């Protein structure tokens, strides 16, 4: 209904308030787009000299990072980022799902509160604390109880020896960084999954138990399908955290400007490379670091697209 000039003052004030509210909501949504495209545009502009010098594919696939020769290739850092994130997901997702299932299905009431609190406190630990703990506690344990015994077992073994043999068993490396990232993403994935499991109607679980299903069958055939969309979202949230983590990874990844075939050898990630070199960088090196940030942005955006496609596919099959 169109308000005429003879409409009561109260009606006109309500209409004005409604239009103002709509405008503010639209402005809030537009702010996100402006900031997003502003960030993308600025890092693309800053990294353009590196892309122009080496070519887009040449920069992404290049394996040399030599500051003295002013030659830069992103592939070791890109591969290190992806491998660390993959290790984090392989280790973190099953543990997170196990925590969520235990808290919602198996835990006694007196234990549920303390464990939930500990999970939430783990999410609040600063990343630099994870990095320090990884460097001073986890890395020596990995060196003494994983790398050294593995070296004596896999040395000279085809394929397995290449992947698991560490030339210098220092404890720092891609695998250690992946473990730290797994510990960092566990509370996020576990908390979201637990909340989604709590929202499933109790009658579904009770009906499954009434039909004689075991706890594993209830989880596998009732709970997980009901929370599949939320679980994908939680995993992608954890993956986004793992891809962009900086300080914790910088402490334990080894920061080697090369790509090793072994996951136990030192390496680097995009975030750790930028953190290590950005303060002293200038000229083409600075452009190369900004270009690395642009690549990380694109990788994160690709992960988001994959998550959307997975969610859409799950929704179609349900």
C-alpha positions as CSV (number, residue, x, y, z in Angstrom):
1,X,0.0,0.0,0.0
2,X,1.3,3.4,-1.0
3,X,1.3,5.9,1.9
4,X,-0.4,9.2,1.0
5,X,0.5,12.6,2.4
6,X,-2.6,12.4,4.5
7,X,-1.3,9.2,6.3
8,X,-1.0,9.6,10.1
9,X,2.3,10.9,11.3
10,X,3.0,7.6,13.1
11,X,2.6,5.6,9.9
12,X,5.0,7.9,8.1
13,X,7.6,7.7,10.8
14,X,7.4,3.9,10.8
15,X,7.8,3.8,7.0
16,X,10.9,6.1,7.3
17,X,12.4,3.9,10.0
18,X,11.8,0.8,7.8
19,X,13.5,2.4,4.8
20,X,16.4,3.5,7.0
21,X,16.7,0.0,8.4
22,X,16.8,-1.5,5.0
23,X,19.4,0.9,3.8
24,X,21.6,0.2,6.8
25,X,21.3,-3.6,6.2
26,X,22.2,-3.1,2.6
27,X,25.2,-0.9,3.5
28,X,26.4,-3.6,6.0
29,X,26.2,-6.3,3.3
30,X,27.9,-4.0,0.7
31,X,30.7,-3.3,3.2
32,X,31.7,-7.0,3.1
33,X,31.9,-6.9,-0.7
34,X,33.9,-3.7,-0.7
35,X,36.4,-4.9,1.8
36,X,36.8,-8.3,0.1
37,X,37.4,-6.8,-3.4
38,X,39.6,-4.1,-1.8
39,X,41.9,-6.7,-0.2
40,X,42.0,-8.8,-3.4
41,X,42.7,-5.8,-5.6
42,X,45.4,-4.5,-3.3
43,X,47.3,-7.8,-3.1
44,X,46.9,-8.4,-6.8
45,X,48.3,-5.0,-7.5
46,X,51.2,-5.4,-5.1
47,X,52.1,-8.9,-6.4
48,X,51.7,-7.9,-10.1
49,X,55.5,-7.1,-10.6
50,X,56.3,-10.7,-9.5
51,X,53.6,-12.2,-11.8
52,X,54.9,-10.0,-14.6
53,X,58.5,-10.9,-14.1
54,X,58.1,-14.7,-13.8
55,X,54.7,-15.3,-15.3
56,X,51.7,-16.5,-13.4
57,X,52.4,-20.2,-14.0
58,X,56.1,-19.7,-13.8
59,X,55.8,-18.1,-10.4
60,X,53.3,-20.7,-9.0
61,X,55.3,-23.7,-10.3
62,X,58.7,-22.3,-9.7
63,X,60.8,-24.2,-7.1
64,X,63.6,-21.7,-6.4
65,X,63.5,-19.0,-3.8
66,X,66.8,-17.2,-3.9
67,X,66.9,-13.7,-2.5
68,X,70.5,-13.1,-3.6
69,X,69.7,-13.9,-7.2
70,X,66.2,-12.2,-7.1
71,X,64.6,-15.4,-8.3
72,X,61.3,-16.5,-6.7
73,X,59.1,-19.5,-7.0
74,X,56.0,-20.2,-4.9
75,X,55.6,-24.0,-5.3
76,X,57.5,-25.1,-2.2
77,X,55.5,-22.8,0.0
78,X,52.2,-23.7,-1.7
79,X,52.9,-27.4,-1.5
80,X,53.9,-27.1,2.2
81,X,50.7,-25.2,3.0
82,X,48.5,-27.8,1.3
83,X,50.4,-30.8,2.9
84,X,50.3,-29.3,6.4
85,X,46.6,-28.6,6.1
86,X,46.0,-32.1,4.8
87,X,47.9,-33.7,7.7
88,X,45.9,-31.5,10.1
89,X,42.6,-32.7,8.6
90,X,43.6,-36.3,8.6
91,X,44.6,-36.1,12.3
92,X,42.1,-33.6,13.5
93,X,38.7,-34.5,11.9
94,X,38.4,-38.1,13.4
95,X,39.5,-36.8,16.9
96,X,37.0,-33.9,16.7
97,X,34.2,-36.3,15.6
98,X,35.1,-38.7,18.4
99,X,35.0,-35.8,21.0
100,X,31.6,-34.7,19.7
101,X,30.1,-38.2,19.7
102,X,31.5,-38.9,23.2
103,X,30.0,-35.7,24.6
104,X,26.6,-36.2,23.1
105,X,26.2,-40.0,23.3
106,X,28.5,-41.6,25.7
107,X,29.7,-39.2,28.4
108,X,28.2,-39.2,31.9
109,X,26.8,-35.9,33.0
110,X,29.5,-35.2,35.5
111,X,32.2,-35.5,32.9
112,X,30.5,-33.7,30.0
113,X,30.9,-30.2,31.6
114,X,34.6,-30.4,32.3
115,X,35.5,-31.8,28.9
116,X,33.3,-29.2,27.1
117,X,35.1,-26.5,29.0
118,X,38.5,-27.9,28.2
119,X,37.6,-28.0,24.5
120,X,36.5,-24.4,24.6
121,X,39.6,-23.3,26.5
122,X,41.8,-25.1,23.9
123,X,40.2,-22.8,21.2
124,X,41.2,-19.8,23.3
125,X,44.9,-20.6,23.5
126,X,46.9,-18.1,21.4
127,X,48.6,-19.6,18.3
128,X,52.0,-18.4,19.5
129,X,51.6,-20.6,22.6
130,X,51.0,-23.6,20.4
131,X,54.1,-22.7,18.4
132,X,56.3,-22.4,21.5
133,X,55.0,-25.6,22.9
134,X,55.5,-27.3,19.6
135,X,59.1,-26.1,19.3
136,X,60.2,-26.8,22.9
137,X,58.1,-29.9,23.7
138,X,56.6,-31.6,20.7
139,X,59.6,-31.2,18.3
140,X,62.1,-33.0,20.6
141,X,59.6,-35.8,21.2
142,X,59.1,-36.2,17.4
143,X,62.8,-36.3,16.9
144,X,63.5,-38.8,19.6
145,X,60.5,-41.2,19.3
146,X,59.5,-40.9,15.7
147,X,62.2,-39.7,13.3
148,X,65.2,-41.6,14.8
149,X,63.3,-45.0,15.0
150,X,61.8,-44.5,11.6
151,X,65.1,-43.7,10.0
152,X,66.5,-47.1,11.0
153,X,63.4,-48.8,9.7
154,X,62.7,-47.1,6.4
155,X,66.2,-46.2,5.2
156,X,66.6,-47.5,1.6
157,X,62.9,-48.7,1.4
158,X,61.4,-47.6,-1.9
159,X,58.6,-44.9,-1.7
160,X,58.0,-45.3,2.1
161,X,61.6,-44.5,2.8
162,X,61.4,-41.4,0.6
163,X,58.3,-40.1,2.4
164,X,59.2,-41.0,6.0
165,X,63.0,-40.7,6.1
166,X,64.4,-37.5,7.6
167,X,67.9,-36.4,6.7
168,X,68.3,-34.3,9.9
169,X,66.0,-35.6,12.7
170,X,65.5,-32.2,14.4
171,X,61.8,-32.7,15.1
172,X,60.8,-29.6,13.1
173,X,59.2,-30.1,9.8
174,X,56.0,-30.4,7.8
175,X,54.6,-33.3,9.9
176,X,55.2,-31.4,13.2
177,X,53.5,-28.4,11.8
178,X,50.5,-30.5,10.7
179,X,50.2,-32.0,14.2
180,X,50.2,-28.5,15.7
181,X,47.5,-27.4,13.2
182,X,45.4,-30.5,14.0
183,X,45.5,-29.5,17.7
184,X,44.4,-26.0,16.8
185,X,41.5,-26.9,14.6
186,X,40.1,-29.7,16.8
187,X,38.2,-27.4,19.2
188,X,36.4,-25.6,16.3
189,X,35.3,-28.7,14.5
190,X,34.4,-30.5,17.7
191,X,32.3,-27.6,19.1
192,X,30.3,-27.2,15.9
193,X,29.8,-30.9,15.5
194,X,28.7,-31.3,19.1
195,X,26.2,-28.5,18.8
196,X,24.7,-30.0,15.7
197,X,24.5,-33.5,17.3
198,X,22.7,-32.0,20.3
199,X,20.0,-30.5,18.0
200,X,19.1,-33.9,16.5
201,X,15.7,-35.0,17.9
202,X,16.1,-37.5,20.6
203,X,13.4,-39.7,19.1
204,X,15.6,-40.6,16.1
205,X,18.3,-42.0,18.4
206,X,15.8,-43.7,20.7
207,X,14.1,-45.3,17.7
208,X,17.4,-46.6,16.4
209,X,18.4,-48.0,19.7
210,X,14.9,-49.5,20.0
211,X,15.5,-51.4,16.8
212,X,18.6,-53.0,18.2
213,X,21.2,-50.7,16.7
214,X,24.6,-50.4,18.4
215,X,26.1,-47.1,19.2
216,X,28.3,-47.3,16.2
217,X,25.4,-48.0,13.9
218,X,23.4,-45.1,15.4
219,X,26.3,-42.7,14.8
220,X,27.1,-44.1,11.3
221,X,23.5,-44.3,10.0
222,X,21.5,-41.7,12.0
223,X,23.7,-39.0,13.5
224,X,26.3,-38.4,10.8
225,X,23.8,-38.3,7.9
226,X,21.7,-35.8,9.8
227,X,24.6,-33.5,10.5
228,X,26.5,-34.0,7.1
229,X,26.0,-30.4,6.0
230,X,27.2,-29.0,9.4
231,X,30.1,-31.4,9.5
232,X,31.3,-30.3,6.0
233,X,31.0,-26.7,7.2
234,X,33.0,-27.4,10.3
235,X,35.7,-29.2,8.4
236,X,36.0,-26.4,5.9
237,X,36.2,-23.9,8.8
238,X,39.1,-25.9,10.3
239,X,40.7,-26.1,6.9
240,X,40.5,-22.4,6.5
241,X,42.2,-22.0,9.9
242,X,44.9,-24.4,9.0
243,X,45.7,-22.8,5.6
244,X,46.1,-19.3,7.0
245,X,47.8,-20.1,10.4
246,X,51.1,-18.2,10.7
247,X,52.9,-18.0,14.0
248,X,52.4,-21.5,15.3
249,X,53.6,-23.0,11.9
250,X,56.5,-20.6,11.7
251,X,57.9,-22.0,15.0
252,X,57.9,-25.6,14.0
253,X,57.8,-26.0,10.2
254,X,61.6,-25.5,9.8
255,X,61.4,-22.6,7.4
256,X,63.4,-24.3,4.7
257,X,63.2,-22.7,1.2
258,X,62.9,-26.0,-0.5
259,X,60.5,-28.8,-1.1
260,X,61.4,-32.2,0.3
261,X,59.8,-35.5,-0.6
262,X,59.7,-36.4,3.1
263,X,57.0,-35.1,5.3
264,X,59.4,-35.2,8.3
265,X,61.9,-32.8,6.7
266,X,61.7,-29.0,7.2
267,X,59.7,-27.0,4.8
268,X,57.7,-23.8,4.6
269,X,54.2,-22.5,4.1
270,X,52.9,-19.4,2.5
271,X,52.1,-17.8,5.8
272,X,55.5,-18.7,7.4
273,X,57.4,-17.4,4.4
274,X,55.7,-14.1,4.5
275,X,56.1,-13.8,8.3
276,X,59.9,-14.6,8.1
277,X,60.8,-12.2,5.2
278,X,58.2,-9.4,5.0
279,X,59.9,-7.0,7.4
280,X,63.2,-7.0,5.5
281,X,61.8,-7.4,2.0
282,X,61.9,-4.7,-0.7
283,X,61.6,-4.5,-4.5
284,X,60.9,-7.8,-6.3
285,X,61.1,-9.8,-3.1
286,X,58.3,-7.8,-1.5
287,X,56.2,-8.2,-4.7
288,X,56.8,-12.0,-4.6
289,X,55.7,-12.1,-0.9
290,X,52.5,-10.2,-1.7
291,X,51.9,-12.5,-4.7
292,X,52.2,-15.4,-2.2
293,X,49.4,-13.8,-0.2
294,X,47.3,-13.5,-3.4
295,X,47.8,-17.2,-4.0
296,X,46.8,-18.0,-0.5
297,X,43.7,-15.9,-0.9
298,X,42.8,-17.8,-4.1
299,X,43.4,-21.1,-2.5
300,X,41.1,-20.2,0.4
301,X,38.5,-19.0,-2.0
302,X,38.7,-22.3,-3.9
303,X,38.2,-24.2,-0.6
304,X,35.1,-22.2,0.0
305,X,33.7,-23.0,-3.4
306,X,34.4,-26.7,-2.9
307,X,32.6,-26.5,0.5
308,X,29.6,-24.9,-1.2
309,X,29.5,-27.6,-3.9
310,X,29.7,-30.4,-1.3
311,X,26.9,-28.9,0.8
312,X,24.7,-28.5,-2.3
313,X,25.3,-32.1,-3.3
314,X,24.5,-33.3,0.2
315,X,21.3,-31.3,0.2
316,X,20.3,-32.8,-3.2
317,X,20.9,-36.4,-2.0
318,X,18.9,-36.0,1.2
